């Protein structure tokens, strides 16, 4: 499966988790894209990149 497709799936899962609870933890080993995934999620939610 393509990396981008996997990220879209995970972003949808994060979105579903935020609909159930106000805080969501993203856990995993080092350098697996956790920060990138969260940045992608918030850029998508806000519709803009704040440069962070």
C-alpha positions as CSV (number, residue, x, y, z in Angstrom):
1,X,0.0,0.0,0.0
2,X,1.3,3.5,-0.9
3,X,2.5,5.7,2.1
4,X,0.1,8.5,1.1
5,X,-2.9,6.1,1.1
6,X,-1.9,4.8,4.6
7,X,-1.6,8.4,5.9
8,X,-5.1,9.2,4.6
9,X,-6.5,6.1,6.4
10,X,-4.7,7.1,9.6
11,X,-5.9,10.7,9.3
12,X,-9.5,9.4,9.1
13,X,-8.9,7.3,12.2
14,X,-7.6,10.3,14.1
15,X,-10.6,12.3,13.0
16,X,-12.9,9.5,14.2
17,X,-11.0,9.3,17.6
18,X,-11.4,13.1,18.1
19,X,-15.1,12.8,17.5
20,X,-15.3,10.4,20.5
21,X,-12.8,12.0,22.9
22,X,-11.1,15.4,23.3
23,X,-7.6,14.1,23.5
24,X,-5.9,11.6,21.2
25,X,-2.4,10.1,21.7
26,X,-0.3,9.1,18.7
27,X,2.2,6.4,19.7
28,X,4.8,4.6,17.8
29,X,8.6,4.0,17.3
30,X,11.0,6.8,16.5
31,X,11.1,8.3,13.0
32,X,7.9,6.6,11.7
33,X,6.1,9.8,10.7
34,X,4.0,10.5,13.8
35,X,4.7,14.3,13.7
36,X,4.2,14.4,10.0
37,X,0.9,12.7,10.4
38,X,-0.3,15.1,13.1
39,X,0.8,18.1,11.0
40,X,-1.1,16.7,8.0
41,X,-4.2,16.2,10.1
42,X,-4.2,19.8,11.5
43,X,-3.4,21.4,8.2
44,X,-6.4,19.5,6.7
45,X,-8.6,20.5,9.6
46,X,-7.7,24.2,9.6
47,X,-7.2,24.4,5.8
48,X,-3.9,26.2,6.2
49,X,-0.3,25.6,7.3
50,X,0.9,27.7,10.2
51,X,4.5,27.0,9.5
52,X,5.0,24.8,12.6
